[in-house]
Amino acid sequence: MQVNVIFFGVLSDVVGKNMLTIQDTGNMTDLKSKLITNYPNLKDYTYRMAVNQQMVEDNYLLFDNDSVAVMPPFAGG
């Protein structure tokens, strides 16, 4: 199973790319752990994650080819 991870804002600078594919991850907690392992500087940032354009929590289950957006805080008006 694979998920596509898209980084926005300063987080794409931290990771060094806008998008990557992660293999063998079952839920958001597992995905976050893999991201922190590969990109340790992410732990210094606050961010939210959405799967297929819906904000989700850590225990959310992932499925093959899900799109995960990793977004820094933002303000609207």
N, C-alpha and C positions, 0 to 999 in steps of 0.2 A: 504494500500500500504506500502511496505517496501523496503528499499535500504540497501545494504551491504556496509559498509565503512571500508576501509583497510588503516591502518596507516603505514608510512614508516619512517625509521631513528629515530631521536630523538623524533618525534611526537608519536611514539608508547610508548616511555617511559613516556611522558607527560600524555597520556591517560591511560596507564597501561595495554594496550592490543594491539594486532595487528589488530584485526577485531571486529566489532560489527554491529548489525542490528538496524536501526532507523525506527520507524513506523511513518506513517502519515506526510510525508514531500512532498511538491509539487515542490519546486525548490531549487536551490543552496543557495539562500539567507536564506530561511527557514532552510535548513540543517545546514548552518554555525551558525545560531542563536541557534539552538538546541545543537550543539556541544559546543559552548561557554558557554551556560547555564549549561550543564552537566560537562564540563571540562574547567573552567574559565582560567586556565593557558595557554590554546591555544592562547588566545589573545596576549600573549607576544611573539609569534613566527610568522615568515613569512612562508607562505606555499602556494602552488598551488593545485588545485583540477582537477581531470580528471574523466570523466564518460565513462565507457566502453572503456577505453584506449584513449580517446580524451580529450585534454585540453578544459575546458569550462569556461565561465564567470558566474557571480552571477545570472543572470536572466535565466539561462538554466533550462528547465523543466525536472523534474525527472519522471521516470516511474517505475512501480512495478518490483522489482528484479534487478534494475540497480546496477552496481558495481562502487563505488566512491573511488578513490584513493586520499589520502591526503598526499602530498609530500613536504618535506622541500626543500629549494634551493639546487641545485646540479650543479656541473661543469663537463664539458666533455672535451675530448681532441682529 
